[in-house]
Amino acid sequence: MIGTLFSGILAIASAAGQPTTFAVPPPVEQLTADCNRPVYASDQLVCEDGELRSLDEKLAGQVRDKPQLGTLKGSTYYEAQSAWFKRRSLCAMKSSHRQCLLTAYAERIRIVDAMGSITPTNQALKSCKPRKVSEAIRLSRLSSEAILVANLKGEVIGVAFQQDATKDWQPFIRFEKNQSKVLLRGISNPIGKCPYPQ
């Protein structure tokens, strides 16, 4: 019955000279995996893998606890959650799909945890203005592999990671240490140099 009805609609459309294509709605915007209806290959892997699913649930909880991050627009130092999710979905095209997702989630959880917090007050923190951006920033070390990027009020606005750019997953911002300076680099462009935070 349904097949006959659909054939009839196609015949009417063809007779009227109308194209027989039908509009497909765009996918619903996601911020974390949807295990009720996993559409993306990365969602399917996350939902089938206990460790990945646990990381996704942790991230979903963080985003719920900081709802402003779900709608915060991207900037030089922060990748919007929806943009991160789309880039995370591209892990399906990498040589190690699972490892790419593990790295993506581990990095994102650290970023979301740090965003909006206040850096430790330290009068020794110097401000700098990388040449590719208009606003001055302050850097402080989170660890030997991560640097917090703060505005002049001390609010964390991003996290830069020291990581090899040839991996399947690249941090949104990474840094390269060169003696007393760090070069901040976005995914595709350098941002500029600042003093290395001691």
SULDAJO-V183900 format. One record per residue. N is the residue number from 1. RES is the residue in one letter. SS is DSSP state (H for helix, E for strand, - for the rest). Layout:
n=N res=RES ss=SS
n=N res=RES ss=SS
//
This chain:
n=1 res=M ss=-
n=2 res=I ss=H
n=3 res=G ss=H
n=4 res=T ss=H
n=5 res=L ss=H
n=6 res=F ss=H
n=7 res=S ss=H
n=8 res=G ss=H
n=9 res=I ss=H
n=10 res=L ss=H
n=11 res=A ss=H
n=12 res=I ss=H
n=13 res=A ss=H
n=14 res=S ss=H
n=15 res=A ss=H
n=16 res=A ss=-
n=17 res=G ss=-
n=18 res=Q ss=-
n=19 res=P ss=-
n=20 res=T ss=-
n=21 res=T ss=-
n=22 res=F ss=-
n=23 res=A ss=-
n=24 res=V ss=-
n=25 res=P ss=-
n=26 res=P ss=-
n=27 res=P ss=-
n=28 res=V ss=-
n=29 res=E ss=-
n=30 res=Q ss=-
n=31 res=L ss=-
n=32 res=T ss=-
n=33 res=A ss=-
n=34 res=D ss=-
n=35 res=C ss=-
n=36 res=N ss=-
n=37 res=R ss=-
n=38 res=P ss=-
n=39 res=V ss=-
n=40 res=Y ss=-
n=41 res=A ss=H
n=42 res=S ss=H
n=43 res=D ss=H
n=44 res=Q ss=H
n=45 res=L ss=H
n=46 res=V ss=H
n=47 res=C ss=H
n=48 res=E ss=H
n=49 res=D ss=-
n=50 res=G ss=H
n=51 res=E ss=H
n=52 res=L ss=H
n=53 res=R ss=H
n=54 res=S ss=H
n=55 res=L ss=H
n=56 res=D ss=H
n=57 res=E ss=H
n=58 res=K ss=H
n=59 res=L ss=H
n=60 res=A ss=H
n=61 res=G ss=H
n=62 res=Q ss=H
n=63 res=V ss=H
n=64 res=R ss=H
n=65 res=D ss=H
n=66 res=K ss=-
n=67 res=P ss=H
n=68 res=Q ss=H
n=69 res=L ss=H
n=70 res=G ss=H
n=71 res=T ss=H
n=72 res=L ss=-
n=73 res=K ss=-
n=74 res=G ss=-
n=75 res=S ss=-
n=76 res=T ss=-
n=77 res=Y ss=-
n=78 res=Y ss=-
n=79 res=E ss=-
n=80 res=A ss=-
n=81 res=Q ss=H
n=82 res=S ss=H
n=83 res=A ss=H
n=84 res=W ss=H
n=85 res=F ss=H
n=86 res=K ss=H
n=87 res=R ss=H
n=88 res=R ss=H
n=89 res=S ss=H
n=90 res=L ss=H
n=91 res=C ss=H
n=92 res=A ss=H
n=93 res=M ss=H
n=94 res=K ss=-
n=95 res=S ss=-
n=96 res=S ss=-
n=97 res=H ss=H
n=98 res=R ss=H
n=99 res=Q ss=H
n=100 res=C ss=H
n=101 res=L ss=H
n=102 res=L ss=H
n=103 res=T ss=H
n=104 res=A ss=H
n=105 res=Y ss=H
n=106 res=A ss=H
n=107 res=E ss=H
n=108 res=R ss=H
n=109 res=I ss=H
n=110 res=R ss=H
n=111 res=I ss=H
n=112 res=V ss=H
n=113 res=D ss=H
n=114 res=A ss=H
n=115 res=M ss=-
n=116 res=G ss=-
n=117 res=S ss=-
n=118 res=I ss=E
n=119 res=T ss=-
n=120 res=P ss=-
n=121 res=T ss=-
n=122 res=N ss=-
n=123 res=Q ss=-
n=124 res=A ss=-
n=125 res=L ss=-
n=126 res=K ss=-
n=127 res=S ss=E
n=128 res=C ss=E
n=129 res=K ss=-
n=130 res=P ss=-
n=131 res=R ss=-
n=132 res=K ss=-
n=133 res=V ss=-
n=134 res=S ss=-
n=135 res=E ss=-
n=136 res=A ss=-
n=137 res=I ss=E
n=138 res=R ss=E
n=139 res=L ss=E
n=140 res=S ss=E
n=141 res=R ss=E
n=142 res=L ss=E
n=143 res=S ss=E
n=144 res=S ss=-
n=145 res=E ss=-
n=146 res=A ss=E
n=147 res=I ss=E
n=148 res=L ss=E
n=149 res=V ss=E
n=150 res=A ss=E
n=151 res=N ss=-
n=152 res=L ss=-
n=153 res=K ss=-
n=154 res=G ss=-
n=155 res=E ss=E
n=156 res=V ss=E
n=157 res=I ss=E
n=158 res=G ss=E
n=159 res=V ss=E
n=160 res=A ss=E
n=161 res=F ss=E
n=162 res=Q ss=-
n=163 res=Q ss=-
n=164 res=D ss=-
n=165 res=A ss=-
n=166 res=T ss=-
n=167 res=K ss=-
n=168 res=D ss=-
n=169 res=W ss=-
n=170 res=Q ss=-
n=171 res=P ss=-
n=172 res=F ss=-
n=173 res=I ss=E
n=174 res=R ss=E
n=175 res=F ss=E
n=176 res=E ss=E
n=177 res=K ss=E
n=178 res=N ss=E
n=179 res=Q ss=-
n=180 res=S ss=-
n=181 res=K ss=E
n=182 res=V ss=E
n=183 res=L ss=E
n=184 res=L ss=E
n=185 res=R ss=E
n=186 res=G ss=E
n=187 res=I ss=-
n=188 res=S ss=-
n=189 res=N ss=-
n=190 res=P ss=E
n=191 res=I ss=E
n=192 res=G ss=E
n=193 res=K ss=E
n=194 res=C ss=E
n=195 res=P ss=E
n=196 res=Y ss=-
n=197 res=P ss=-
n=198 res=Q ss=-
//
